[in-house]
Amino acid sequence: TAIGHSDELLSIFQKSGCKGLLIGFESVNQETQKEIHKTVNKVNDYKWLMDKLHDHGILVMGCFAFGSDEDGMDVFDRTAKLCMDSMIDLPRFSIITPFPGTQFYQELKKEGRITETNWALYDVEHVVYEPKQMTKKELLEGIEKAWKACYSWKAIFQRFDWKRIKRWFFIYLVANIGYRQYAKKFGDYDESVMTDNS
């Protein structure tokens, strides 16, 4: 997100022909940014950053990860609302995943919170550990809720910045339709499907 603080860099991106960026917004909780060592992200600046990028004709896939120890049950609605209010062009949701070999994995293992060792489920869309402020089921239901909230037809058209990036509407619409299909089928790919090697 640091790109927003350099008008010179934004102009270079625009002149280069850049039409889109993937940005790891990560969370609506500022405390989570500190925990994952991404303090460059300032939650209160997300709308400001999106305005600046849209001013330069740049669309954004904004990535968020659910399941941090700071996430309560309100995080899903708060994140969807932020995506709508900030007009994030292509919100992308995942679940924080403690990959084997990382310090995060070791910490959760030491705390007895790792609940899954089938690596097929380590795909950032399934829950392989015990969250702190919700159940595994609530985390899965919450991420699915966020996907569906942001990819209803109404939400897709509300998130589009008609004033600043209208010439990219076709690209925006095609990408959003793709993720709309993903959101509709999210629940179909449960643990039984993902671990079926037949």
TORLUM-415422 format. One line per field, with one value per residue: residue number from 1; residue in one letter; chain; x negated, y, z of N, C-alpha, C, O in turn. Coordinates in steps of 0.05 Angstrom, whole numbers, always signed. Layout:
<recs>
i <- c(NUM, ...)
aa <- c(A, ...)
ch <- c(A, ...)
npx <- c(X, ...)
npy <- c(Y, ...)
npz <- c(Z, ...)
capx <- c(X, ...)
capy <- c(Y, ...)
capz <- c(Z, ...)
cpx <- c(X, ...)
cpy <- c(Y, ...)
cpz <- c(Z, ...)
opx <- c(X, ...)
opy <- c(Y, ...)
opz <- c(Z, ...)
</recs>
This chain:
<recs>
i <- c(1, 2, 3, 4, 5, 6, 7, 8, 9, 10, 11, 12, 13, 14, 15, 16, 17, 18, 19, 20, 21, 22, 23, 24, 25, 26, 27, 28, 29, 30, 31, 32, 33, 34, 35, 36, 37, 38, 39, 40, 41, 42, 43, 44, 45, 46, 47, 48, 49, 50, 51, 52, 53, 54, 55, 56, 57, 58, 59, 60, 61, 62, 63, 64, 65, 66, 67, 68, 69, 70, 71, 72, 73, 74, 75, 76, 77, 78, 79, 80, 81, 82, 83, 84, 85, 86, 87, 88, 89, 90, 91, 92, 93, 94, 95, 96, 97, 98, 99, 100, 101, 102, 103, 104, 105, 106, 107, 108, 109, 110, 111, 112, 113, 114, 115, 116, 117, 118, 119, 120, 121, 122, 123, 124, 125, 126, 127, 128, 129, 130, 131, 132, 133, 134, 135, 136, 137, 138, 139, 140, 141, 142, 143, 144, 145, 146, 147, 148, 149, 150, 151, 152, 153, 154, 155, 156, 157, 158, 159, 160, 161, 162, 163, 164, 165, 166, 167, 168, 169, 170, 171, 172, 173, 174, 175, 176, 177, 178, 179, 180, 181, 182, 183, 184, 185, 186, 187, 188, 189, 190, 191, 192, 193, 194, 195, 196, 197, 198)
aa <- c(T, A, I, G, H, S, D, E, L, L, S, I, F, Q, K, S, G, C, K, G, L, L, I, G, F, E, S, V, N, Q, E, T, Q, K, E, I, H, K, T, V, N, K, V, N, D, Y, K, W, L, M, D, K, L, H, D, H, G, I, L, V, M, G, C, F, A, F, G, S, D, E, D, G, M, D, V, F, D, R, T, A, K, L, C, M, D, S, M, I, D, L, P, R, F, S, I, I, T, P, F, P, G, T, Q, F, Y, Q, E, L, K, K, E, G, R, I, T, E, T, N, W, A, L, Y, D, V, E, H, V, V, Y, E, P, K, Q, M, T, K, K, E, L, L, E, G, I, E, K, A, W, K, A, C, Y, S, W, K, A, I, F, Q, R, F, D, W, K, R, I, K, R, W, F, F, I, Y, L, V, A, N, I, G, Y, R, Q, Y, A, K, K, F, G, D, Y, D, E, S, V, M, T, D, N, S)
ch <- c(A, A, A, A, A, A, A, A, A, A, A, A, A, A, A, A, A, A, A, A, A, A, A, A, A, A, A, A, A, A, A, A, A, A, A, A, A, A, A, A, A, A, A, A, A, A, A, A, A, A, A, A, A, A, A, A, A, A, A, A, A, A, A, A, A, A, A, A, A, A, A, A, A, A, A, A, A, A, A, A, A, A, A, A, A, A, A, A, A, A, A, A, A, A, A, A, A, A, A, A, A, A, A, A, A, A, A, A, A, A, A, A, A, A, A, A, A, A, A, A, A, A, A, A, A, A, A, A, A, A, A, A, A, A, A, A, A, A, A, A, A, A, A, A, A, A, A, A, A, A, A, A, A, A, A, A, A, A, A, A, A, A, A, A, A, A, A, A, A, A, A, A, A, A, A, A, A, A, A, A, A, A, A, A, A, A, A, A, A, A, A, A, A, A, A, A, A, A)
npx <- c(-16, -43, -52, -15, -35, -71, -69, -99, -116, -65, -51, -89, -75, -24, -39, -67, -30, -3, +53, +75, +67, +46, +60, +41, +82, +95, +121, +176, +165, +121, +85, +74, +43, -4, -18, -29, -72, -66, -65, -64, -15, +42, +102, +141, +129, +144, +189, +174, +127, +149, +179, +137, +110, +151, +157, +113, +126, +121, +139, +155, +140, +157, +131, +151, +143, +172, +179, +141, +114, +136, +184, +252, +321, +345, +312, +320, +366, +348, +303, +326, +358, +318, +294, +335, +345, +295, +291, +263, +239, +235, +245, +211, +213, +184, +160, +120, +62, +23, -33, -72, -138, -143, -150, -102, -71, -99, -90, -34, -30, -58, -23, +17, +56, +58, +98, +102, +68, +68, +43, +70, +109, +84, +92, +105, +159, +185, +194, +143, +127, +142, +180, +176, +218, +265, +301, +277, +315, +346, +309, +303, +355, +359, +321, +344, +391, +371, +349, +397, +426, +397, +399, +450, +497, +515, +476, +430, +441, +446, +395, +365, +326, +354, +341, +285, +259, +288, +277, +254, +293, +309, +267, +267, +319, +318, +278, +302, +348, +324, +304, +352, +376, +341, +351, +404, +398, +366, +376, +381, +332, +313, +280, +283, +285, +237, +199, +206, +176, +189)
npy <- c(-24, +23, +49, +90, +135, +159, +203, +209, +157, +134, +162, +142, +89, +95, +118, +75, +42, +11, -24, -50, -72, -119, -118, -130, -120, -145, -141, -113, -100, -62, -80, -132, -122, -107, -155, -189, -165, -123, -66, -23, -21, +18, +17, +57, +86, +60, +73, +123, +109, +76, +115, +147, +110, +98, +149, +149, +113, +60, -6, -50, -111, -130, -161, -199, -231, -277, -297, -285, -277, -231, -225, -220, -242, -202, -187, -204, -178, -125, -124, -134, -89, -49, -61, -48, +7, +29, +18, -26, -60, -115, -155, -203, -260, -298, -350, -344, -382, -429, -448, -508, -510, -456, -402, -387, -433, -467, -439, -444, -499, -510, -487, -523, -518, -533, -568, -600, -642, -657, -641, -625, -591, -544, -494, -441, -431, -464, -485, -500, -499, -482, -427, -365, -332, -353, -410, -463, -475, -428, -392, -412, -406, -351, -330, -348, -319, -267, -269, -277, -231, -190, -204, -205, -187, -134, -114, -117, -78, -33, -27, -10, +43, +89, +141, +148, +103, +85, +70, +21, -15, -64, -100, -100, -120, -173, -197, -194, -225, -274, -283, -281, -328, -363, -349, -366, -421, -433, -461, -512, -538, -570, -601, -657, -660, -636, -671, -718, -764, -794)
npz <- c(+0, +3, -43, -52, -27, -59, -108, -153, -165, -175, -221, -256, -259, -283, -333, -353, -371, -336, -313, -272, -204, -154, -88, -22, +25, +71, +126, +164, +214, +250, +288, +272, +227, +250, +276, +233, +212, +176, +176, +143, +120, +130, +157, +159, +115, +69, +35, +17, -11, -52, -79, -99, -133, -170, -192, -224, -261, -248, -232, -177, -147, -86, -31, +26, +89, +132, +201, +239, +305, +325, +301, +308, +308, +279, +238, +185, +164, +171, +137, +86, +83, +82, +33, -1, +11, -2, -54, -76, -130, -142, -95, -55, -17, +36, +80, +136, +136, +168, +143, +139, +166, +175, +222, +244, +239, +275, +323, +329, +331, +378, +414, +410, +371, +318, +274, +231, +186, +134, +75, +30, +46, +58, +30, +33, +35, +68, +137, +180, +231, +300, +309, +348, +367, +348, +322, +279, +241, +242, +221, +169, +150, +155, +118, +70, +72, +66, +14, -15, -2, -27, -79, -100, -151, -143, -108, -141, -181, -149, -128, -170, -197, -229, -246, -250, -272, -315, -368, -364, -354, -379, -369, -314, -304, -327, -296, -246, -254, -259, -207, -181, -196, -171, -117, -111, -113, -71, -22, -41, -45, +0, +57, +46, -10, -24, -3, -29, -66, -109)
capx <- c(+0, -61, -52, +2, -50, -90, -56, -117, -114, -39, -51, -105, -57, -4, -52, -77, -7, +8, +82, +84, +48, +55, +50, +47, +92, +93, +141, +188, +155, +94, +69, +66, +21, -28, -25, -40, -95, -59, -56, -60, +14, +57, +129, +157, +120, +151, +206, +157, +109, +165, +185, +113, +105, +171, +150, +92, +137, +111, +157, +142, +149, +150, +131, +155, +140, +187, +171, +120, +123, +151, +209, +277, +342, +354, +292, +329, +383, +331, +286, +343, +366, +295, +291, +356, +341, +270, +294, +242, +249, +236, +238, +203, +213, +170, +157, +92, +54, -4, -47, -93, -164, -143, -149, -73, -63, -111, -77, -8, -34, -66, +1, +36, +78, +59, +119, +102, +42, +72, +33, +89, +126, +68, +96, +113, +188, +195, +184, +126, +120, +164, +179, +177, +243, +288, +296, +268, +340, +354, +290, +310, +381, +354, +308, +363, +409, +357, +349, +424, +434, +383, +403, +478, +498, +518, +450, +412, +446, +441, +366, +351, +322, +363, +330, +257, +248, +310, +268, +245, +316, +311, +247, +278, +343, +309, +264, +322, +365, +308, +303, +380, +379, +325, +365, +428, +391, +346, +382, +380, +306, +308, +257, +286, +278, +208, +182, +213, +155, +198)
capy <- c(+0, +46, +63, +114, +157, +170, +212, +204, +128, +129, +172, +124, +65, +102, +121, +49, +27, -6, -22, -63, -81, -136, -106, -145, -103, -165, -141, -88, -96, -51, -97, -154, -113, -108, -183, -202, -149, -107, -41, -4, -19, +34, +10, +81, +98, +43, +87, +144, +96, +68, +139, +155, +91, +103, +174, +143, +93, +33, -23, -64, -136, -126, -187, -199, -258, -279, -318, -277, -278, -207, -226, -229, -250, -179, -181, -210, -155, -101, -126, -131, -60, -33, -65, -33, +36, +37, +11, -44, -71, -144, -165, -231, -268, -323, -356, -345, -410, -434, -468, -523, -498, -428, -396, -386, -461, -476, -426, -456, -527, -509, -481, -545, -508, -545, -589, -614, -647, -665, -617, -616, -570, -520, -480, -414, -428, -482, -479, -522, -493, -472, -397, -357, -319, -365, -438, -468, -473, -400, -380, -420, -393, -322, -324, -352, -296, -243, -274, -274, -203, -173, -212, -204, -168, -107, -105, -113, -52, -12, -23, +1, +71, +98, +167, +149, +80, +74, +58, -7, -30, -91, -116, -102, -138, -200, -207, -197, -248, -298, -287, -286, -357, -375, -344, -382, -449, -435, -482, -539, -549, -574, -619, -683, -657, -629, -693, -741, -767, -812)
capz <- c(+0, +4, -69, -50, -15, -79, -132, -175, -172, -187, -248, -272, -263, -302, -359, -362, -382, -315, -311, -247, -184, -132, -63, +2, +47, +93, +147, +173, +241, +250, +305, +255, +209, +267, +281, +209, +204, +152, +188, +121, +115, +149, +151, +154, +89, +46, +17, +5, -31, -75, -94, -114, -155, -190, -205, -244, -279, -240, -217, -155, -133, -58, -17, +55, +101, +157, +220, +258, +333, +331, +286, +321, +290, +263, +218, +158, +155, +170, +114, +63, +82, +73, +5, -15, +15, -15, -82, -84, -155, -142, -68, -54, +11, +42, +109, +144, +136, +179, +127, +153, +163, +182, +250, +251, +243, +299, +345, +333, +339, +406, +429, +406, +355, +291, +275, +205, +173, +106, +61, +9, +57, +62, +5, +42, +35, +89, +164, +189, +259, +317, +312, +376, +375, +335, +315, +251, +225, +240, +203, +142, +143, +152, +93, +49, +74, +54, -15, -27, +2, -46, -107, -110, -174, -132, -98, -164, -194, -129, -124, -194, -197, -255, -253, -255, -287, -332, -393, -359, -344, -389, -354, -287, -304, -333, -272, -224, -260, -253, -178, -172, -199, -149, -92, -111, -110, -50, -3, -54, -43, +28, +63, +33, -38, -27, +5, -45, -86, -130)
cpx <- c(-17, -60, -36, -13, -70, -75, -73, -116, -87, -38, -67, -89, -37, -16, -61, -54, +6, +38, +93, +62, +61, +43, +59, +56, +92, +116, +153, +180, +126, +75, +58, +43, -6, -38, -37, -63, -90, -49, -54, -31, +28, +87, +146, +150, +130, +169, +190, +139, +125, +172, +161, +107, +126, +167, +129, +101, +128, +132, +142, +156, +139, +153, +133, +154, +154, +175, +149, +131, +139, +179, +232, +298, +352, +335, +302, +347, +366, +314, +303, +351, +343, +291, +311, +351, +316, +271, +270, +253, +253, +227, +232, +199, +199, +170, +128, +84, +26, -19, -69, -121, -166, -142, -120, -63, -74, -98, -50, -10, -41, -41, +23, +60, +79, +78, +119, +74, +44, +66, +51, +107, +110, +68, +106, +144, +201, +181, +169, +116, +144, +161, +183, +205, +268, +282, +287, +293, +348, +335, +297, +336, +377, +341, +327, +383, +396, +356, +376, +433, +421, +388, +432, +477, +500, +491, +430, +416, +442, +412, +352, +350, +328, +350, +301, +246, +269, +300, +258, +268, +316, +292, +258, +301, +335, +296, +283, +341, +350, +308, +332, +385, +365, +340, +390, +422, +372, +351, +381, +353, +298, +285, +259, +278, +248, +190, +188, +193, +163, +201)
cpy <- c(+25, +62, +89, +138, +170, +177, +207, +175, +122, +139, +154, +99, +71, +104, +94, +33, +9, -2, -35, -71, -101, -124, -123, -126, -119, -164, -114, -82, -86, -68, -121, -147, -114, -137, -196, -185, -134, -80, -18, +0, -3, +31, +35, +95, +82, +58, +109, +132, +88, +93, +148, +136, +94, +129, +170, +120, +65, +19, -40, -90, -132, -152, -183, -228, -257, -300, -310, -277, -253, -207, -237, -235, -226, -173, -185, -187, -130, -101, -121, -101, -43, -36, -49, -3, +46, +32, -6, -61, -101, -155, -195, -239, -295, -327, -357, -374, -413, -456, -482, -511, -469, -425, -396, -415, -472, -465, -439, -485, -528, -504, -503, -537, -518, -569, -607, -618, -658, -640, -608, -593, -544, -503, -451, -410, -448, -476, -503, -518, -483, -442, -390, -347, -330, -394, -440, -465, -444, -385, -386, -407, -363, -315, -327, -329, -271, -245, -267, -245, -185, -180, -217, -185, -139, -97, -100, -86, -29, -6, -10, +32, +83, +124, +165, +126, +68, +61, +29, -24, -59, -110, -121, -122, -167, -212, -212, -220, -274, -303, -291, -316, -372, -373, -362, -411, -454, -458, -510, -553, -553, -594, -646, -682, -653, -653, -719, -745, -786, -796)
cpz <- c(+0, -22, -69, -40, -35, -104, -156, -185, -185, -215, -266, -278, -285, -330, -370, -375, -361, -312, -285, -230, -165, -107, -39, +24, +73, +113, +152, +202, +240, +266, +290, +237, +225, +271, +257, +197, +178, +161, +167, +115, +137, +141, +144, +128, +65, +26, +2, -17, -56, -92, -111, -137, -177, -205, -227, -262, -273, -223, -197, -148, -105, -42, +14, +65, +128, +175, +239, +286, +341, +318, +304, +300, +272, +240, +189, +147, +152, +144, +88, +60, +73, +43, -11, -13, +0, -45, -92, -107, -154, -114, -70, -25, +15, +72, +115, +148, +147, +164, +142, +146, +170, +212, +260, +256, +269, +324, +351, +342, +369, +424, +426, +389, +326, +292, +250, +194, +145, +89, +39, +19, +63, +37, +9, +39, +54, +115, +174, +218, +274, +320, +341, +384, +361, +330, +286, +233, +221, +221, +174, +133, +139, +126, +69, +48, +61, +24, -27, -24, -20, -75, -115, -134, -164, -123, -121, -177, -175, -126, -147, -193, -224, -264, -263, -272, -306, -357, -389, -349, -354, -374, -326, -285, -308, -308, -249, -229, -253, -223, -167, -174, -177, -122, -89, -105, -86, -31, -15, -50, -14, +32, +48, +4, -41, -20, -10, -68, -109, -156)
opx <- c(-6, -68, -42, -3, -84, -70, -63, -114, -86, -26, -60, -89, -32, -5, -63, -60, +23, +48, +116, +40, +86, +18, +83, +39, +89, +129, +140, +187, +108, +51, +36, +24, -27, -61, -55, -71, -107, -27, -44, -22, +25, +96, +162, +164, +125, +164, +193, +135, +116, +173, +164, +101, +119, +173, +129, +85, +128, +142, +118, +180, +114, +175, +120, +162, +149, +161, +139, +155, +154, +195, +231, +292, +365, +341, +293, +343, +371, +310, +294, +352, +347, +285, +305, +352, +316, +252, +258, +274, +273, +204, +245, +184, +203, +179, +112, +98, +7, -17, -84, -126, -188, -134, -115, -48, -59, -94, -43, +6, -31, -40, +44, +82, +98, +75, +134, +58, +25, +80, +49, +118, +122, +48, +116, +153, +226, +159, +180, +98, +165, +142, +192, +214, +290, +259, +289, +290, +356, +344, +296, +338, +390, +349, +327, +392, +410, +361, +377, +447, +435, +382, +437, +459, +486, +483, +415, +397, +435, +404, +330, +370, +310, +346, +294, +226, +268, +313, +255, +263, +323, +299, +257, +301, +345, +302, +281, +349, +362, +313, +335, +398, +375, +342, +395, +438, +362, +333, +380, +352, +279, +272, +239, +267, +235, +167, +177, +194, +147, +208)
opy <- c(+47, +85, +108, +161, +188, +160, +201, +170, +106, +126, +150, +89, +55, +94, +91, +13, -8, +21, -31, -77, -99, -122, -129, -117, -108, -185, -94, -61, -100, -70, -130, -163, -122, -143, -214, -190, -133, -72, +3, +21, -10, +42, +34, +113, +91, +56, +112, +144, +92, +91, +155, +146, +93, +130, +184, +109, +47, +29, -44, -91, -132, -163, -167, -246, -240, -319, -327, -278, -253, -189, -260, -233, -231, -156, -171, -178, -114, -80, -107, -90, -25, -17, -38, +11, +68, +40, +0, -74, -111, -162, -210, -226, -314, -310, -370, -389, -402, -480, -468, -503, -458, -443, -405, -419, -485, -479, -446, -495, -546, -514, -501, -549, -513, -587, -626, -599, -667, -620, -585, -578, -524, -498, -439, -387, -449, -465, -525, -533, -478, -433, -406, -353, -318, -403, -421, -453, -437, -367, -369, -398, -351, -295, -311, -320, -257, -226, -252, -235, -167, -164, -232, -168, -122, -74, -81, -72, -7, +17, +1, +45, +86, +128, +178, +129, +44, +43, +14, -45, -77, -132, -144, -139, -184, -235, -232, -234, -293, -326, -303, -327, -392, -392, -373, -425, -476, -474, -530, -578, -540, -603, -657, -701, -666, -654, -740, -730, -793, -808)
opz <- c(-3, -22, -83, -44, -27, -121, -178, -209, -204, -233, -290, -301, -303, -350, -395, -389, -368, -310, -278, -239, -160, -105, -37, +40, +95, +117, +145, +213, +230, +260, +295, +233, +214, +270, +260, +174, +160, +153, +173, +105, +161, +121, +126, +120, +42, +2, -22, -38, -78, -116, -134, -159, -201, -229, -247, -278, -291, -203, -200, -143, -100, -41, +26, +51, +145, +166, +253, +290, +361, +325, +313, +276, +251, +223, +171, +125, +134, +132, +70, +38, +57, +29, -33, -33, -10, -59, -113, -105, -164, -111, -84, -11, -2, +88, +101, +163, +136, +170, +157, +123, +171, +227, +282, +275, +284, +344, +374, +357, +383, +446, +438, +392, +312, +308, +248, +193, +133, +89, +30, +3, +72, +25, -10, +41, +57, +116, +176, +227, +262, +333, +358, +406, +363, +333, +271, +211, +199, +207, +157, +110, +122, +114, +50, +27, +47, +10, -47, -42, -29, -93, -133, -136, -175, -129, -120, -183, -183, -121, -144, -187, -241, -288, -282, -286, -312, -368, -409, -337, -338, -366, -316, -268, -294, -300, -235, -210, -243, -214, -146, -157, -166, -108, -68, -93, -82, -25, +0, -51, -4, +12, +39, -7, -58, -30, -4, -88, -126, -177)
</recs>
